[in-house]
Amino acid sequence: MVIQGSVAQIVAYAIDTPAPPFPALVFAYAINGFGIALQDAGANGYVASYKHGATTKMGILHAVYGAGALVAPLVSTQFAQMPRWSFHYLTSLGIALSNTIMLIAVFRFKTQDEAFAEIGQEPDEHSSSNQGSKYRQMFKLRELHLLAFFILIYVGVEVTLGGWTVTYVINERGGGPSAGYISSGFFGGLTFGRLALLWLNKKVGERLVVFIYIVLAIALELVVWLVPSLIGDAIAVSFVGVLLGPVYPIVMNHSARILPPWLLTGCIGWIAGFGQAGSALLPFLTGAIASSKGIWSLQPLIVAMMALNIGLWFLVPNHPRKVE
């Protein structure tokens, strides 16, 4: 599944590179989104299914994502100053090609159970159940839907902060062209937090630490909202990235603890796939509100979404329940 997703990205970036008409770009981005969803679901499901060391591996997986998000704006900004701006897609195309080659070399088109069997990990019981039965069991799980909505809002907040904060700083704080680096600061913080706070997550406990991180992130967003300081806002946004960084991998790890093992890969796929809708929904909502009320509305919207996630996390159970 992840290999097909990577191939879809190759196709998408090949379409994007010559700067085709807008409808073709939209079509290419749809293909790209499909590819990302397949890889996101497959990678998270695979890592969460490890019997040993899944917590650390999940943190590393998502730290690498954050590193990519940190570097991408820096690379694309250089191409934006060139006559053929669309050639920055060549970089993405090269990465997608390399990714596909590495995935084929590592997994060799094996299923997840076959890949785990090679390292001595036995498949979970009930793993041979028919797909229809698995889907029925999955969608009866209340905790699955709570986790999916939590991730939808989380991803929406992450993408909105990474993009719209630059516009906010330019319009509300008088930032210049260098304001774009604030986005890199946010994703740099995201990467740092996913690795540097692994020890704290284990020491405090992953369920409790999510509450702490989100409350502190809300406090920093209030600073961005209420304190008219360009430098202060940039620093606060970077620290918001540090605090929000560990949340996604923690949710995936918690999913592995409370969801039935034989349904885990499908459940993780649904959570990750459903959550990606947040990357489209919340930025679109932000733009719609900003066009009528002004970009200042970004901060109250972000604070409200974070507060909603606190409520959703409170409702997520701490222990698995028996599934027939």
N, C-alpha and C positions, 0 to 999 in steps of 0.2 A: 504493500500500500504506500509506504513512504517513497519507494522508487518511482511509482507512477506519479506521485505528487511532485517529485523533483523534475521528472520529464515534462510535466505540465508547465512548470516554471520556465524551462528552456524554451518551449513553444511561445509562451507569453512574452518573454524578453526579446525573442527574435522578431516578434511582431512590433514591439515597442521601439526598437533601435532606430529604424529609419524615420521616426516621427510621422506615422501615418495619420490619416484624418481622424477626427475625434471619435466617431463611432467605432473605429477599429481599436483605438486605445481602450475604450470602455470594454470591448469584447476581450481584449488581451488581459485587462485587469480582472475580468471575471474568471478567466482561465487561471490566472495567477492566484487568485483567492481560493479557487478550488484546490490547487496544488498545495498551497500553504495549509489549508484545512486538513488535507490528508496527512501531511507530514506532522503537523501539530498534534493531531489525534494519535497517530501511530507512535511518535516518539514519546509522548507523555505516557501512553498506555504501556509501552515497552518498559520504560524506566520504572514506572510505578509497580510493575509486576515482579521486579527483583525481590528475592527473599532476603537478601543481605545488602546493606549499604544503600538502599533506595533513597534515603533522605539526602545523603551527601551527593549522590549521583544526580538527583533532581535539581539540587542547588547549582551544581556545575552546568547542567544542561541549560538552565534558564539564565545563568550568568553569561554564557556564550551568546545567547539571544540578546541580552543587554549590551554586550560588547559590539555586536553587529549594528544595533540601533544607535550606538554611540558613534561609530565610524562612518556610517552611511551618510549622514548630513554633511560631514566634513568632505567626503569624496564628491558628493553630488554638487556641493557648492562650487567646487573648482570647475566642474563641467558647465555650470550655469553661466560662467563668464566667457565661454567659448561660442563660436558661431553655430556649431552643431551641438546644442545642449543635450539632445537626445542620446548622444554617444555614451552618456553615463550608464545607459542600460547595457552597454557592452561589458562593463564591470560586473553587473548583476548576472549577465548571461554567462560570463566566465566562471563565476562562483557557482551558478546552478549546474553547469557542466561538471565542475570539479566535485560538487556534492553528489551528483548522480553516479559518477565513477566510484567514489568512495563508498556509497551505499551498496552498490553492486558488489564491490570487492569484499565488504564486510558481511553482508547478509546473503549474497548469492541467491536471491529470490526465494529464500526459505521462509516458512511461516514462523510466527512468534514462538509457538511450541517447539518447533524444530530447532530454532536458534537457542532456546533455553536448554533443550536436551543436550546440546553440544557442550554446555558448561556444567552439566550434571543437575540441572534444576528440573524436577518433574512437573508436568502440567497439573493444574488444580483439578480437584474432583468436580464432576459435572461439566468439565470443559467440552465434553462430546455432545452435550445437549443440543437439540436442533435449534436453529437460529430463531424460528418463530417463537419458541418457548422462551428463549433468552430475552428477546425484545419485550415480551409480555411481562416478564419478571422485572426487567430494567425499569420500564415506565410506570410500574406500580410503586417504585421506591420514592418516598417523599424526600428523603435526604438527597437523592440524585438531583431533583429539580431545585432544591434550595442551593446546592453547590453550583449548579449551572447558572442560576440567576445571579449568584454572588460573583462568579467569574465574568459574566456578561457585564456587570457594572464595573468590576475591577478593570477589565481590559478597556472598557470605554473611558474610564477615568485616566488610565495610563496613556492611551493614544491621544486623548484630548489635551492632557497636560503637555505631552511631548510636542504637540503641534500648535494649539491655540495660545499657549502661554507666550510664545514669541509675539504674536499679534497683540496680545494684552499689554505686554511690556512696551512695545513700540507706541501704541495708541494712548495708554494710560500713564506710562512712566517716561515717555520721550526717548525711548531707546533707539539707537541707530542700527545700521546694517549688522553690527557685531552682536545684536540681540539674538541672532540665530544660534549663537554658541550656548545660549541658555538651554536650548533643547538638548544639546550634547551633554551639558552638565547634568540634566535630569537623567538621561540614560546612562551616563557615567556613574551617577549615584546608584541607579538601579543595579548595574553590574556589581559595583562594590558591595552593596548591601546583601546581595544574594550569596556572596562568598564570605565576607567579613563577619556577618551576623549568624553564621551557622552554629557557632558555639553558644551564642546567646539563646537561639531558638531551642536548643537542647536543654540548656540550663533552666530556663524559665518554664518551658513547656510550650509546644507549638500552638495549642488552642488559645492559651492566655496571651501569648506574645502577639498574636494577630490583633487582639483588642488594643493592646498597648501601642503597636505600630500605627494603627489607623487613628487612634485618638491624638497621638503626637503629630501625625500628618495633617489632621484637621487644624491643630493649633498653628502649624506652620503656614497652612493655606490662609488662615485668618491674618497672619502677619503680611502675606503677599497682598491680601485684599485691603487691609486697613492701614498699612505703613507705606507711605509714598517714597520709597527708596529703591532706586534701580539696582544698586549693588546688593542691598539687603534682600530684595526679591529674588535675585539670581542665586544667592546663597541658600535662601529658604527653599527654592524649587529644587536645588541639588539635594538638599537633605530630605525633602519629600521623596525623591527618587530612592535614596538610601533606605528609608522606612518602608516604602511600598514594595521595594525589590523582593524581599523574602516572601511576601504574601502568596504569590501565585504558586511557587513550589511547595509551600506549606499546605495549601489547599489540596494540591495533587497528592501529597503524602497522606493527608488526613483522609482523603477519598479512599486510598488504598487500605486504610485501617477500618473504615466503617462500612464499606461496600462489599458485597459477596465476592470472594476471590474469582469465582468462575465467570462473573459478569464484569470484572474490573476493566478489562481492555475496552469493551463496548461502552461502559459507563464513562470512562475517562475520555473516550472519543467524543461522546455526546457533550460532556462538560466543556471540552476544549473547542469543539465545533460551534456549539451554541454560544459560548463565550466570545468567539470571534465576531459575532454579530454586534457586540458592543463596540468594536472598533469602527463600525460604520454608523451605528445608531446614535451614540452619544456625541461624537463630533458633528454629525448632521444636526442634531438637536441644538448644540451649542451655536452653530452657524445661523440656524433659523431664529433663535432668540436674540443673538447678537445683531442680526440685521434689523430687528425692530426695536430692541431695547438698548443696544450698545454692547461693546465687548466687556464692559465692567461686569456684566451678568455672568461671566465665566466663573468667577470665584464663588458666588453663592450657589451656583449649580454644582460645582465640584464638591463643596462642603456638604451639600444636601445628599449627593450620591454616596459620599463616604459614610455619612451618618446612616444612610439606608443599609449599607453593607455591614455596619456594626449590628443592626437589628437582624439581618439575615444570618450572620455568623452566630449570633446568640441562639437562633432556632436550629442550627445544624447540630445533630446529636454528637455526643462525645464517644459513644460506643456503638458497635454494630448491633443490629437487631436480627433476629432469626428470620430467614426467608425460606419459605417452603419450596 
